[in-house]
Amino acid sequence: MNTSLPCGAQDMLEAAIVQKRRLDVVCLNQAGDEISYQRLLPLDIKSREGIEWLHFMYADSDGDIRRVEVNTARIKSFQAVDDLQPKIHYQRS
């Protein structure tokens, strides 16, 4: 999966960052396995060497806070955990 995130999905991530909205995200790791992050807090999207990276924080199963970055092209889906507007939801087809 090397296709970049569509512009509309990128805009929704940026809205989530500005509004400090928690997201549930499913992405693929380097081996192609799905990883789910629950209630993460998106912090920023940065470009490095032509790749867009979503930086976020989440609490792991031990309650420790982790700061992670993921290539946005590896995101399969995300959605806000709230019912606020605009509705933030993306599913790769």
C-alpha angles and dihedrals in degrees: 000000000000101000113116123243112271116257092247091054091047089052090053091052090050090050089052090052094050093045093042092232122169117239139197107219133188118195140157124253123218091275091054095251119140118250122191123205116192124207095351121173111229111219109176147336114229133180120225123174091343095309123113114224126196111213116202146155128228139165114251125217090276092053093252117141113240128193112210140170125208131188104250090221087067094057112111098180145344138181138178115253091222136066097236124131133287092047108232114208135134133175120181110230 
